[in-house]
């Protein structure tokens, strides 16, 4: 974990929120990597966003704000990538989606 997140982790409640956001991110990756169920992914994305809002409400200094904004940007990019994966997955038959090709 980077030094930027250490500031957010100085207080136990903030530390738990940061850990929860990271855990939900890992769970989303596992969920999408397995079987894509739009409802499950949507629920996880919603929960991760709720935790981010709570984390934002606990920010006390500019350094924490910068760390939070970096985490929020990463979550937003992750959400966009997950949506693209889900859209791609829904457009192809299951057996054709088992192999990943690289350009």
C-alpha positions, 0 to 999 in steps of 0.5 A: 500500500502506498504512502498516500493511503497511510494517512487515510489509515491513521484512524481506525474507521478510515482504515476499515473503509479503505480496506473494504473498498480494496476488498470489494475491488478484489471481489468484483474482479473475481466475480467478473472473472468467473461468471458474470451476473449483472445483478451481483456486479451492480450490487458490488459496484453500489456497495463500493461507491457507498463506502467511497462516500463514507470515506470522503466524509471522513477526510480531515486534511488536503493530503487525505483528499488527494489520496481519496481522489486518486482512489476514487479515480481508480474506482471509476476507471474500474467501473468503466472497465467492468461495464465494458467486460460485461457488455462484451460478455453479453454479446458473445456465446459462452463457449467463444468467450473462454479464450482471451486473445491479445492483439 
